[in-house]
Amino acid sequence: MLRKIRIISASLFFLFITLLFLDFTGTIHQWLGWVAKIQLVPAILVVNTIVIVALVLLTLLFGRVYCSVICPLGIFQDAISNISGRRKGKKNRFSYSPAISWLRYSFLGLFVIGLVAGISIIVSLLDPYATYGRIAANFFAPLYRLGNNLLAFFAEKADSYAFYTTDVWIKSWITFGVAALTLVIVFILAWQNGRTYCNTICPVGTALGFLSKFSLFRIQFKVDKCTNCKACERACKASCIDTKTKHIDHSRCVTCFNCIEKCKFDGLNYSVSFHSKTKNETEQNSDNISRRNALSILGLLALGSTLKAQQLHVDGGLAAIEDKKIPNRNTPVVPQGALGTKNIKQHCTACQLCISACPNNVLRPSNKLSTLMQPEMSFERGYCRPECVECSHVCPTSAIREITTAEKSATAIGTAVWIQDNCVVNTDKIQCKKCSQACPTGAITLIENEPDSDLKIPVIDKSLCIGCGACEYLCPARPFSAIYVEGNVRHHTV
């Protein structure tokens, strides 16, 4: 019964969080956005005390339930492992192996250093939630959207508009490559050995593993009933059960209950433990860290975080239809709600949820090393429409804080810059009013280019510009726009 409850709960959590990355309508986030916010690393980065305390108490009471029920990457590994077992005809194919403690602690230490030192790329690569997010955003979401577009095609033929098409494109080849490499690593490890990734690489698994050794409820041997048949050991995807010594490494046990279900002799149970150790258990756990050290590790994680504390298509018009090139911005443009480049760099885990949710195609992963895979804006495919605040609603770490449309329209995230050598007024001697007509704040006006000339050029009032990118997107100049947005290091109100 416990295993069935765990499987049903895990399946629902996995479905909910996957739907967050598939949804491009903005409706699912209203109901299921909380699933992303209860992930441990996002909660630490935003210093969400309620979630952190709840997850710590959950682990101290029931063990690593978080890893087997709530974490999407853990559930994803279980799915791969189960498929592997069925394909090979060996559902019970595992065996006990000692913990590789030095490797686990090294990755955890590296993660803590990344948090404290503000090295966002380390946090992004090691956070299991963000890791699964990139896999879902780069592989599952495009397939989902292609299926949606296929339905839209047939619906239109039947004079129905129940579906509408959406763009499908690779937003960053670097991020796609990182997601692909991660997927391959996770897939191989899960296919061969179940939860190896969780118990050797994942810092969340290691940190919660410290606490789970002191959990109130634990899986334990009934020595008088155990027949040494090894059914439990072969069923343990965490490879943490040693039937010879009747020892279970609770720092690696993810409380999946597979072992209890496989035991035909009632040799295991899940019950209250008073942490009494046999001689063998003491020898096996000679390198265990004390309770105080375990809590200290989580304290370091919290300290590290505290220190950081639908698209409108418009014809190009005058120029030949040609793809625009991304300008070289000295400062990246980040969404309203991010407060500035520093805040988003410190708090973002690069999970790609905001990028998946953006209906205007302006958010894409950064290719810069210091902010690798974190969201930034570019306006070749759209502009940041004043009425859209989707990214601020879905962010689980407050890297992009929730804002209203009124706050967004009054927040300057960048400033438009005019490049006269690119402007069609100068290159083709043709009057163009695209930028001034598109500007929602009236920051762009036209003045005479030369005395006694009918041609006019744009002038930008920087005190009114909010950096929405409408001028850059609608500018007909190719391959580079004659007007582009330079980001503001700190956002301010206009």
RODO-2510 file (C-alpha; in nm, 4 decimals, decimal comma):
residues 494
     n   res          X          Y          Z
     1     m     0,0000     0,0000     0,0000
     2     l     0,2810     0,2458     0,0849
     3     r     0,4460     0,1831    -0,2501
     4     k     0,1210     0,2403    -0,4392
     5     i     0,0608     0,5681    -0,2558
     6     r     0,4158     0,6756    -0,3344
     7     i     0,3818     0,5887    -0,7054
     8     i     0,0485     0,7702    -0,7426
     9     s     0,1779     1,0794    -0,5610
    10     a     0,5038     1,0824    -0,7598
    11     s     0,3172     1,0408    -1,0884
    12     l     0,0939     1,3386    -1,0102
    13     f     0,3849     1,5606    -0,9072
    14     f     0,5793     1,4613    -1,2194
    15     l     0,2794     1,5288    -1,4438
    16     f     0,2117     1,8652    -1,2810
    17     i     0,5669     1,9959    -1,3101
    18     t     0,6050     1,8686    -1,6670
    19     l     0,2853     2,0474    -1,7673
    20     l     0,4367     2,3723    -1,6375
    21     f     0,7110     2,3457    -1,8989
    22     l     0,4748     2,2354    -2,1761
    23     d     0,2116     2,5037    -2,1236
    24     f     0,2338     2,8032    -2,3588
    25     t    -0,1096     2,9489    -2,2814
    26     g    -0,0350     3,0726    -1,9291
    27     t    -0,3363     2,8945    -1,7796
    28     i    -0,1780     2,5903    -1,6150
    29     h     0,0626     2,8043    -1,4115
    30     q    -0,2305     2,9624    -1,2322
    31     w    -0,3192     2,6255    -1,0841
    32     l     0,0070     2,4359    -1,0645
    33     g     0,2750     2,7025    -1,0193
    34     w     0,3159     2,5987    -0,6543
    35     v     0,4752     2,2693    -0,7642
    36     a     0,7862     2,4555    -0,8842
    37     k     0,7989     2,6701    -0,5718
    38     i     0,8230     2,3723    -0,3343
    39     q     1,1433     2,2445    -0,4985
    40     l     1,4304     2,2697    -0,2495
    41     v     1,6905     2,4746    -0,4378
    42     p     1,4408     2,7391    -0,5599
    43     a     1,3109     2,7630    -0,2031
    44     i     1,6656     2,8130    -0,0708
    45     l     1,7460     3,0810    -0,3287
    46     v     1,4330     3,2778    -0,2467
    47     v     1,4788     3,2053     0,1272
    48     n     1,1291     3,0578     0,1476
    49     t     1,1486     2,9589     0,5132
    50     i     0,8136     2,7808     0,5174
    51     v     0,9042     2,5466     0,2310
    52     i     1,2578     2,4832     0,3588
    53     v     1,1381     2,4001     0,7111
    54     a     0,8570     2,1830     0,5730
    55     l     1,0977     1,9807     0,3556
    56     v     1,3475     1,9431     0,6410
    57     l     1,0727     1,8218     0,8753
    58     l     0,9385     1,5902     0,6057
    59     t     1,2836     1,4327     0,5729
    60     l     1,3398     1,4096     0,9489
    61     l     1,0064     1,2347     0,9841
    62     f     0,9840     1,0064     0,6808
    63     g     1,3248     0,9994     0,5100
    64     r     1,3997     1,1071     0,1549
    65     v     1,0361     1,1238     0,0445
    66     y     1,1229     1,4451    -0,1396
    67     c     1,3551     1,2542    -0,3734
    68     s     1,1024     0,9816    -0,4526
    69     v     0,7847     1,1912    -0,4746
    70     i     0,8517     1,5627    -0,5315
    71     c     1,1783     1,5890    -0,7279
    72     p     1,1019     1,5599    -1,1035
    73     l     1,4523     1,4426    -1,1945
    74     g     1,4326     1,1607    -0,9409
    75     i     1,0962     1,0427    -1,0737
    76     f     1,2283     1,0709    -1,4297
    77     q     1,5144     0,8378    -1,3370
    78     d     1,2681     0,5905    -1,1875
    79     a     1,0723     0,5854    -1,5129
    80     i     1,3882     0,5169    -1,7153
    81     s     1,5002     0,2474    -1,4721
    82     n     1,1612     0,0747    -1,4821
    83     i     1,1616     0,0704    -1,8626
    84     s     1,5128    -0,0741    -1,8568
    85     g     1,4073    -0,3474    -1,6143
    86     r     1,1088    -0,4492    -1,8225
    87     r     1,3062    -0,4422    -2,1456
    88     k     1,5799    -0,6617    -2,0015
    89     g     1,3291    -0,8868    -1,8283
    90     k     1,5087    -0,8221    -1,5001
    91     k     1,2939    -0,6137    -1,2713
    92     n     1,5138    -0,7103    -0,9761
    93     r     1,8629    -0,6520    -1,1105
    94     f     2,0357    -0,4348    -0,8487
    95     s     2,2897    -0,5222    -0,5809
    96     y     2,4439    -0,3500    -0,2814
    97     s     2,7373    -0,1186    -0,3415
    98     p     2,9192     0,1011    -0,0882
    99     a     2,8597     0,4738    -0,1007
   100     i     3,1181     0,6814    -0,2871
   101     s     3,1322     0,9329    -0,0053
   102     w     3,4208     1,1467    -0,1331
   103     l     3,2388     1,2062    -0,4632
   104     r     2,9083     1,2896    -0,2997
   105     y     3,0655     1,5336    -0,0568
   106     s     3,2762     1,6902    -0,3320
   107     f     2,9702     1,7741    -0,5409
   108     l     2,7880     1,9046    -0,2340
   109     g     3,0880     2,1191    -0,1393
   110     l     3,1116     2,2509    -0,4943
   111     f     2,7422     2,3382    -0,4840
   112     v     2,7766     2,5239    -0,1533
   113     i     3,0748     2,7164    -0,2910
   114     g     2,8672     2,8082    -0,5955
   115     l     2,5899     2,9405    -0,3718
   116     v     2,8146     3,1398    -0,1407
   117     a     3,0429     3,2766    -0,4140
   118     g     2,7549     3,3540    -0,6506
   119     i     2,8821     3,1256    -0,9278
   120     s     2,5450     3,0733    -1,0914
   121     i     2,6595     2,8219    -1,3516
   122     i     2,7554     2,5702    -1,0778
   123     v     2,4176     2,6056    -0,9071
   124     s     2,2349     2,5782    -1,2389
   125     l     2,4146     2,2639    -1,3498
   126     l     2,3771     2,0806    -1,0161
   127     d     2,0207     2,1772    -0,9219
   128     p     1,8046     1,8697    -1,0033
   129     y     1,4902     2,0772    -1,0612
   130     a     1,6664     2,3061    -1,3091
   131     t     1,8291     2,0053    -1,4752
   132     y     1,4930     1,8445    -1,5417
   133     g     1,3501     2,1822    -1,6464
   134     r     1,6082     2,2190    -1,9226
   135     i     1,5382     1,8644    -2,0430
   136     a     1,1636     1,9303    -2,0488
   137     a     1,1973     2,2721    -2,2139
   138     n     1,4384     2,1582    -2,4842
   139     f     1,2991     1,8134    -2,5671
   140     f     0,9465     1,7592    -2,4372
   141     a     0,8062     2,1094    -2,4991
   142     p     0,8996     2,1229    -2,8729
   143     l     0,7340     1,7838    -2,9307
   144     y     0,4265     1,9001    -2,7418
   145     r     0,4054     2,2175    -2,9501
   146     l     0,4522     2,0284    -3,2750
   147     g     0,1610     1,8059    -3,1755
   148     n    -0,0434     2,1142    -3,0931
   149     n     0,0387     2,2686    -3,4324
   150     l    -0,0663     1,9473    -3,6055
   151     l    -0,4014     1,9580    -3,4261
   152     a    -0,4361     2,3268    -3,5169
   153     f    -0,3774     2,2435    -3,8822
   154     f    -0,6527     1,9823    -3,8929
   155     a    -0,8843     2,1950    -3,6785
   156     e    -0,8514     2,4833    -3,9233
   157     k    -0,9419     2,2510    -4,2105
   158     a    -1,2607     2,1681    -4,0185
   159     d    -1,3350     2,5402    -3,9622
   160     s    -1,2540     2,5082    -3,5934
   161     y    -1,0287     2,7368    -3,3928
   162     a    -1,0031     2,5245    -3,0794
   163     f    -0,6245     2,5192    -3,1349
   164     y    -0,3803     2,7797    -3,2601
   165     t    -0,0264     2,7393    -3,3895
   166     t     0,2790     2,8422    -3,1911
   167     d     0,6447     2,8832    -3,2885
   168     v     0,8848     2,5943    -3,2385
   169     w     1,2542     2,6810    -3,2507
   170     i     1,5852     2,6202    -3,0742
   171     k     1,6390     2,9245    -2,8536
   172     s     1,9997     2,8479    -2,7669
   173     w     2,2186     2,5748    -2,9118
   174     i     2,4486     2,5896    -2,6097
   175     t     2,1606     2,5305    -2,3684
   176     f     2,0244     2,2603    -2,5978
   177     g     2,3658     2,0916    -2,5943
   178     v     2,3908     2,1095    -2,2141
   179     a     2,0403     1,9631    -2,1822
   180     a     2,1242     1,6872    -2,4323
   181     l     2,4478     1,5952    -2,2528
   182     t     2,2718     1,5924    -1,9157
   183     l     1,9932     1,3771    -2,0564
   184     v     2,2453     1,1257    -2,1893
   185     i     2,4273     1,1072    -1,8533
   186     v     2,1080     1,0728    -1,6509
   187     f     1,9652     0,8197    -1,8968
   188     i     2,2726     0,5947    -1,8966
   189     l     2,3099     0,5984    -1,5174
   190     a     1,9389     0,5345    -1,4574
   191     w     1,9198     0,2678    -1,7287
   192     q     2,2115     0,0742    -1,5809
   193     n     2,1960     0,1413    -1,2073
   194     g     1,8765     0,3215    -1,1046
   195     r     1,9435     0,6094    -0,8666
   196     t     2,3207     0,6417    -0,9186
   197     y     2,2895     1,0063    -1,0249
   198     c     2,0899     1,0927    -0,7105
   199     n     2,3385     0,9267    -0,4783
   200     t     2,6671     1,0380    -0,6328
   201     i     2,6140     1,3706    -0,8124
   202     c     2,2980     1,5418    -0,6874
   203     p     2,3767     1,7816    -0,3972
   204     v     2,0124     1,7882    -0,2889
   205     g     2,0149     1,4098    -0,2522
   206     t     2,3336     1,4249    -0,0470
   207     a     2,2086     1,7055     0,1787
   208     l     1,8761     1,5349     0,2454
   209     g     2,0651     1,2084     0,2886
   210     f     2,2388     1,3569     0,5927
   211     l     1,9031     1,4279     0,7525
   212     s     1,7414     1,1005     0,6524
   213     k     1,9908     0,9086     0,8660
   214     f     1,8097     1,0592     1,1650
   215     s     1,4544     1,0243     1,0329
   216     l     1,1875     0,9051     1,2728
   217     f     1,0391     0,6508     1,0321
   218     r     1,2833     0,4246     0,8508
   219     i     1,2876     0,0948     0,6650
   220     q     1,4386    -0,1673     0,8951
   221     f     1,5202    -0,5367     0,8935
   222     k     1,3273    -0,7840     1,1039
   223     v     1,6291    -0,9999     1,1750
   224     d     1,4278    -1,2936     1,3037
   225     k     1,2238    -1,3156     0,9835
   226     c     1,4885    -1,2380     0,7194
   227     t     1,5916    -1,5461     0,5161
   228     n     1,8796    -1,3766     0,3263
   229     c     1,6983    -1,4330    -0,0045
   230     k     1,8282    -1,0960    -0,1295
   231     a     1,4966    -1,0048    -0,2911
   232     c     1,5056    -0,6666    -0,1196
   233     e     1,8661    -0,6029    -0,2242
   234     r     1,7909    -0,6836    -0,5885
   235     a     1,4900    -0,4518    -0,5832
   236     c     1,6758    -0,1555    -0,4294
   237     k     1,7401     0,1013    -0,7047
   238     a     1,9549     0,3015    -0,4619
   239     s     2,1835    -0,0009    -0,4041
   240     c     2,1806     0,0740    -0,0331
   241     i     2,0635    -0,2589     0,1166
   242     d     2,3257    -0,5102     0,2310
   243     t     2,1521    -0,8336     0,3270
   244     k     2,4744    -0,9907     0,4550
   245     t     2,5080    -0,7431     0,7402
   246     k     2,1375    -0,6518     0,7596
   247     h     2,2404    -0,2928     0,6982
   248     i     2,0523    -0,0186     0,5117
   249     d     2,2370     0,2999     0,4194
   250     h     1,9607     0,5459     0,5017
   251     s     2,1554     0,8381     0,3573
   252     r     2,0993     0,6836     0,0135
   253     c     1,7571     0,5241     0,0681
   254     v     1,4890     0,7235    -0,1185
   255     t     1,2005     0,5554     0,0645
   256     c     1,0480     0,4010    -0,2481
   257     f     0,9205     0,0915    -0,0581
   258     n     1,0193    -0,1436    -0,3414
   259     c     1,2110    -0,3615    -0,0970
   260     i     0,9166    -0,4056     0,1407
   261     e     0,6855    -0,5102    -0,1413
   262     k     0,9366    -0,7619    -0,2773
   263     c     0,9976    -0,9294     0,0584
   264     k     0,7755    -1,2379     0,0828
   265     f     0,8705    -1,3178     0,4407
   266     d     0,7815    -0,9890     0,6085
   267     g     1,1506    -0,9374     0,6778
   268     l     1,1332    -0,5565     0,6400
   269     n     0,9061    -0,2909     0,7780
   270     y     0,8695     0,0857     0,7764
   271     s     0,8344     0,1956     1,1346
   272     v     0,9581     0,4262     1,4093
   273     s     1,3305     0,3943     1,4628
   274     f     1,5284     0,4860     1,7727
   275     h     1,8531     0,4732     1,5741
   276     s     2,0067     0,1912     1,7748
   277     k     2,3058     0,0493     1,5875
   278     t     2,4419    -0,2988     1,5711
   279     k     2,8135    -0,3626     1,5667
   280     n     2,8081    -0,4182     1,1904
   281     e     2,6131    -0,0979     1,1326
   282     t     2,8671     0,0942     1,3371
   283     e     3,1527    -0,0441     1,1297
   284     q     2,9729     0,0220     0,8034
   285     n     2,9022     0,3825     0,9009
   286     s     3,2377     0,4789     1,0474
   287     d     3,2526     0,7744     0,8067
   288     n     2,9045     0,9066     0,8838
   289     i     2,8751     1,2765     0,9644
   290     s     2,7134     1,3750     1,2909
   291     r     2,3696     1,5286     1,3213
   292     r     2,5251     1,8667     1,3968
   293     n     2,7349     1,8550     1,0802
   294     a     2,4328     1,7534     0,8749
   295     l     2,2378     2,0529     0,9958
   296     s     2,5436     2,2707     0,9405
   297     i     2,5496     2,1710     0,5744
   298     l     2,1891     2,2794     0,5307
   299     g     2,2712     2,5949     0,7215
   300     l     2,5455     2,6710     0,4710
   301     l     2,2978     2,6266     0,1896
   302     a     2,0593     2,8713     0,3505
   303     l     2,3438     3,1118     0,4318
   304     g     2,4604     3,1044     0,0731
   305     s     2,1182     3,1998    -0,0499
   306     t     2,0756     3,4699     0,2155
   307     l     2,3997     3,6312     0,1077
   308     k     2,2531     3,6656    -0,2364
   309     a     1,9415     3,7599    -0,0867
   310     q     0,0601     3,5329    -2,7915
   311     q     0,3033     3,7097    -3,0309
   312     l     0,1939     3,9927    -3,2633
   313     h     0,3331     3,9302    -3,6146
   314     v     0,4051     4,2462    -3,8188
   315     d     0,5385     4,2667    -4,1728
   316     g     0,8940     4,3953    -4,2012
   317     g     0,7710     4,6478    -4,4541
   318     l     1,0398     4,8332    -4,6425
   319     a     1,3257     4,5833    -4,6334
   320     a     1,3537     4,2433    -4,7925
   321     i     1,2438     3,9626    -4,5643
   322     e     1,5632     3,8573    -4,3942
   323     d     1,6409     3,7228    -4,0500
   324     k     1,7629     3,9809    -3,8055
   325     k     2,0913     3,9398    -3,6258
   326     i     2,1286     3,9857    -3,2518
   327     p     2,3072     4,3114    -3,1640
   328     n     2,6061     4,3082    -2,9323
   329     r     2,4603     4,4468    -2,6102
   330     n     2,7061     4,5655    -2,3463
   331     t     2,4430     4,4926    -2,0782
   332     p     2,1838     4,2183    -2,1275
   333     v     1,8148     4,3054    -2,1084
   334     v     1,6385     4,1099    -1,8328
   335     p     1,2639     4,1075    -1,7579
   336     q     1,0753     4,3509    -1,5397
   337     g     1,0577     4,2005    -1,1948
   338     a     1,4210     4,0913    -1,2107
   339     l     1,5209     4,4274    -1,0562
   340     g     1,8443     4,4178    -1,2547
   341     t     2,1191     4,1928    -1,3831
   342     k     2,2687     4,1251    -1,0385
   343     n     1,9507     3,9927    -0,8771
   344     i     1,8663     3,7535    -1,1577
   345     k     2,2244     3,6257    -1,1728
   346     q     2,2207     3,5472    -0,7999
   347     h     1,8814     3,3797    -0,7814
   348     c     1,8189     3,2133    -1,1176
   349     t     1,8753     2,8364    -1,1515
   350     a     1,8320     2,8431    -1,5318
   351     c     1,5375     2,6032    -1,5187
   352     q     1,3937     2,7612    -1,8381
   353     l     1,0394     2,7826    -1,6967
   354     c     1,0070     3,1549    -1,7748
   355     i     1,1439     3,0978    -2,1254
   356     s     0,8894     2,8228    -2,1873
   357     a     0,6088     3,0465    -2,0605
   358     c     0,7017     3,3572    -2,2636
   359     p     0,4322     3,4015    -2,5320
   360     n     0,6228     3,6741    -2,7166
   361     n     0,9427     3,4791    -2,7944
   362     v     1,1667     3,7447    -2,6405
   363     l     1,3205     3,5353    -2,3632
   364     r     1,5994     3,2978    -2,4482
   365     p     1,8949     3,1410    -2,2623
   366     s     2,2138     3,3414    -2,2288
   367     n     2,5282     3,2120    -2,3988
   368     k     2,7634     3,4120    -2,1768
   369     l     2,9665     3,2059    -1,9305
   370     s     2,8839     3,4205    -1,6264
   371     t     2,5072     3,3903    -1,6843
   372     l     2,5006     3,0713    -1,8892
   373     m     2,1473     2,9473    -1,9663
   374     q     1,9816     3,2209    -1,7578
   375     p     1,7068     3,4212    -1,9333
   376     e     1,7743     3,7396    -2,1213
   377     m     1,5765     3,9318    -2,3809
   378     s     1,6293     3,9656    -2,7524
   379     f     1,3830     4,1103    -3,0000
   380     e     1,4295     3,9384    -3,3352
   381     r     1,1036     3,7412    -3,3032
   382     g     0,8896     3,9711    -3,0929
   383     y     0,8896     4,2378    -2,8256
   384     c     0,7990     4,2482    -2,4574
   385     r     0,4354     4,3492    -2,4658
   386     p     0,3249     4,5749    -2,1762
   387     e     0,0212     4,3614    -2,0902
   388     c     0,2215     4,0387    -2,0484
   389     v     0,3633     3,9433    -1,7066
   390     e     0,3804     3,5644    -1,7542
   391     c     0,7487     3,5250    -1,6631
   392     s     0,6977     3,6967    -1,3278
   393     h     0,4116     3,4612    -1,2405
   394     v     0,6009     3,1370    -1,3030
   395     c     0,9474     3,2017    -1,1543
   396     p     0,9915     2,9820    -0,8416
   397     t     1,3034     3,1580    -0,7097
   398     s     1,1968     3,5241    -0,7310
   399     a     1,4788     3,5847    -0,9763
   400     i     1,1873     3,7458    -1,1588
   401     r     0,9519     3,8807    -0,8954
   402     e     0,5786     3,8939    -0,9496
   403     i     0,4608     4,2282    -1,0828
   404     t     0,1435     4,3862    -1,2204
   405     t     0,0966     4,5219    -1,5709
   406     a     0,0956     4,8745    -1,4268
   407     e     0,4324     4,8182    -1,2586
   408     k     0,5730     4,6679    -1,5765
   409     s     0,4696     4,9635    -1,7914
   410     a     0,6464     5,1999    -1,5512
   411     t     0,9717     5,0019    -1,5188
   412     a     1,2699     5,0770    -1,7420
   413     i     1,4674     4,7598    -1,8151
   414     g     1,6722     4,9186    -2,0917
   415     t     1,7171     5,2163    -2,3193
   416     a     1,6783     5,2348    -2,6961
   417     v     1,9870     5,3345    -2,8956
   418     w     1,9671     5,4645    -3,2552
   419     i     2,2358     5,3662    -3,5090
   420     q     2,2144     5,6203    -3,7889
   421     d     2,4258     5,4175    -4,0332
   422     n     2,1676     5,1375    -4,0255
   423     c     1,8549     5,3523    -4,0579
   424     v     1,6708     5,3287    -4,3919
   425     v     1,6174     5,7039    -4,3794
   426     n     1,9920     5,7465    -4,4327
   427     t     2,0704     5,4321    -4,6340
   428     d     1,7728     5,4345    -4,8724
   429     k     1,6462     5,7910    -4,8383
   430     i     1,3012     5,6589    -4,7531
   431     q     1,0861     5,7923    -4,4731
   432     c     1,0131     5,5374    -4,1984
   433     k     0,7972     5,5858    -3,8917
   434     k     0,7967     5,2318    -3,7546
   435     c     0,9867     5,3002    -3,4319
   436     s     0,7902     5,6101    -3,3327
   437     q     0,4577     5,4443    -3,4122
   438     a     0,5473     5,1299    -3,2174
   439     c     0,6738     5,2977    -2,9000
   440     p     0,4102     5,2480    -2,6249
   441     t     0,5458     5,5271    -2,4030
   442     g     0,5995     5,7972    -2,6637
   443     a     0,9740     5,7987    -2,5996
   444     i     1,0567     5,8197    -2,9725
   445     t     0,9759     6,1288    -3,1770
   446     l     1,0813     6,2299    -3,5288
   447     i     1,2721     6,5448    -3,6195
   448     e     1,3991     6,6793    -3,9504
   449     n     1,7120     6,5052    -4,0713
   450     e     1,8384     6,8118    -4,2547
   451     p     1,7060     7,1638    -4,3135
   452     d     1,4550     7,1803    -4,6010
   453     s     1,4262     6,8013    -4,6031
   454     d     1,1059     6,6001    -4,5803
   455     l     1,2889     6,3079    -4,4219
   456     k     1,2815     6,2733    -4,0465
   457     i     1,4944     6,0714    -3,8073
   458     p     1,4128     5,9347    -3,4579
   459     v     1,5136     6,1016    -3,1339
   460     i     1,4875     5,9051    -2,8084
   461     d     1,3769     6,0511    -2,4769
   462     k     1,5657     5,8246    -2,2345
   463     s     1,3511     5,9395    -1,9414
   464     l     1,0457     5,7783    -2,1050
   465     c     1,1969     5,4667    -2,2635
   466     i     1,1223     5,1401    -2,0796
   467     g     1,3224     4,9078    -2,3111
   468     c     1,0296     4,6951    -2,4307
   469     g     1,1993     4,6311    -2,7677
   470     a     0,8998     4,7190    -2,9882
   471     c     1,1129     4,9643    -3,1867
   472     e     1,3925     4,7102    -3,2357
   473     y     1,1534     4,4340    -3,3393
   474     l     0,9553     4,6443    -3,5890
   475     c     1,2532     4,8251    -3,7402
   476     p     1,2708     4,7223    -4,1093
   477     a     1,6500     4,7546    -4,1315
   478     r     1,8354     4,4287    -4,1949
   479     p     2,0393     4,2381    -4,0859
   480     f     2,0844     4,4688    -3,7842
   481     s     1,8084     4,6971    -3,6638
   482     a     1,8749     5,0684    -3,6796
   483     i     1,7499     5,0934    -3,3240
   484     y     1,8205     4,8443    -3,0471
   485     v     1,7798     4,8176    -2,6700
   486     e     2,0745     4,8351    -2,4337
   487     g     1,9943     4,6831    -2,0939
   488     n     1,9936     4,8674    -1,7634
   489     v     2,2122     4,7203    -1,4884
   490     r     1,9495     4,8324    -1,2401
   491     h     1,5859     4,8754    -1,3326
   492     h     1,4169     5,1993    -1,2381
   493     t     1,0746     5,3579    -1,2533
   494     v     0,9976     5,6101    -1,5279
***
